[in-house]
Amino acid sequence: MSEPVAMHMSDGLLNAPTSLLFVAVAVVGVGVALAKARGDLDDRTAPMAGLVAAFVFATQMLNFPVLPGVSGHLLGGALAAILVGPWVGALCVTIVLVVQSLFFADGGVTALGANVTNMALIGTAVGYLTAVALRGLAKRGKGGLALVAFLSALVNTVLASFGFVLEYAIGGAGGVSFGAVATAVLGVHVLIGIGEGVITAVTVTAVAAARPDLVYLLRGVPQKLELKA
């Protein structure tokens, strides 16, 4: 069961035309992120982006149990978007996915476009939009920020997995019925999203407690906001 529901799609799960389609989607999306990120990179964001990419890479290599025979790991889209913004965040997750695919065989090379689309583009965008929609709650203090980070990560995970389901519906080649894939992927990723939410909430509040000025989502929030433990 763990193989069909894995977010990192392996080679052979999508047919060639669908794989090429999402390579094109990923190239366009990452190109837009690259152009937009120039406006966000400054003395605070640039070093933070390196730390975020390293953290997402390390935590994606560590799985946590979800169900018997099924495990999950951090996707990192919401975490990256909250800390360094959506454009830089998308680039951070993209770099992680490319390195994992090319050097660690974690995610197929032919599925790299689909994996980038799901985790780096959909995940980061959805996580950031959710966080922005709840930003008023995040301004209230540490508890509010933790709740916003948790919910953003949960939504990011579930909708990123929906991207997987959509791609499989377009050109799935894994020999598993669409209904079985949709049920397994969406159901399991609700549980994975809870783990993602906990990791994201702990990480974001830890950074905010030490340096709230480094949290992209909190830019413009008066520093009287009490975030220290």
Buried (B, 14 or more C-beta within 10 A) or exposed (E): EBEBBBBBBBBEBBBEEBBBBBBEBBEEBBEEBBEBBEEBBEEBBEEBBEBBBEBBBEBBEEBBEBBEEBBBBBBBBBBBBBBBBBBBBBBBBBBBBBEBBEEEEBBBBBBBBBBBBBBBBBBBBBBBBBBBEBBEBBBEBBEBBBBBBBBBBBBBBBBBBBBBBBBBEBBBBBEBEEEEBBEBBBBBBEBBBBBBBBBBBEBBBEBBBEEBEBBBBBEEBEEEBEBEE
